[in-house]
Amino acid sequence: MDLHRPLSALLAAAYLAGAWFEAGAAAAGLIAVPLALVVWLVWYAEAAAEFTGNLGLTPIRRSSPAGLVRVLAWMFLLVPLAGWLASRLRPSS
């Protein structure tokens, strides 16, 4: 079983729940679409890596390594968690 899928979905759900409880439904709605995109990149890194064509004004001429796509998606998922943990672990002044 691929652990990337359930772990990324669980983390995204935790982000949505945290945003909902801390700032309300509007905040959860604002982060829902970017989270869905990042989770899609984790789940379907192989398909996303094969994309070539125009992305806005930027042409993509070669495919990317699927592992790199998945690692970058995980970074987008984990960096906010690391920032939140760092803010909780920082001693109060």
C-alpha positions in Angstrom: 0.0 0.0 0.0 1.2 3.5 -0.9 1.5 5.4 2.4 1.8 8.8 0.6 -2.0 8.9 -0.1 -3.5 8.4 3.4 -0.8 10.5 5.1 -1.2 13.4 2.7 -5.0 13.2 3.0 -4.8 13.0 6.8 -2.5 16.0 7.0 -4.7 18.1 4.6 -7.7 17.2 6.7 -5.9 18.3 9.8 -5.0 21.6 8.2 -8.6 22.2 7.1 -9.9 21.3 10.6 -7.4 23.5 12.3 -8.2 26.4 10.0 -11.9 25.9 10.6 -11.6 25.9 14.4 -9.1 28.7 14.6 -10.4 31.1 12.0 -13.8 29.8 10.7 -15.3 28.3 7.6 -14.0 31.1 5.3 -10.4 30.4 6.2 -10.9 26.7 5.7 -12.5 27.5 2.3 -9.5 29.6 1.3 -7.0 26.9 1.9 -9.1 24.0 0.5 -8.3 24.5 -3.2 -4.5 24.9 -2.7 -4.5 21.9 -0.4 -6.4 19.8 -2.9 -3.9 20.7 -5.6 -0.9 19.7 -3.4 -2.6 16.5 -2.3 -3.3 15.7 -6.0 0.4 16.2 -6.7 1.3 13.7 -4.0 -1.3 11.2 -5.2 -0.7 11.5 -8.9 3.0 12.6 -9.1 3.6 10.3 -12.1 0.8 11.9 -14.2 1.8 15.4 -13.2 5.4 14.8 -14.0 4.6 13.8 -17.6 2.9 17.2 -18.3 4.3 19.1 -21.2 2.8 22.1 -22.9 2.1 25.7 -21.9 1.4 26.7 -18.4 0.4 30.3 -18.7 3.3 32.0 -20.6 5.8 29.4 -19.5 6.4 26.5 -21.9 7.2 23.1 -20.4 9.2 21.1 -23.0 10.3 18.1 -21.0 8.7 15.9 -18.4 9.9 16.0 -14.8 11.0 13.2 -12.5 7.9 11.9 -10.6 9.9 11.6 -7.4 10.9 15.3 -7.5 7.2 16.3 -8.0 6.2 14.2 -5.0 9.0 15.6 -2.8 8.1 19.2 -3.7 4.5 18.5 -3.0 5.4 17.0 0.4 7.5 20.1 1.1 4.5 22.3 0.5 2.5 20.1 2.9 5.1 20.0 5.7 6.6 23.5 5.8 3.4 25.0 7.4 3.5 22.3 10.0 7.1 23.0 10.7 6.4 26.7 11.1 3.5 26.0 13.4 5.6 23.6 15.5 8.4 26.1 15.7 6.0 28.8 16.9 4.7 26.5 19.6 8.1 25.4 20.8 9.6 28.9 20.9 9.9 30.1 24.5 7.6 33.0 25.4 9.3 36.3 26.1 
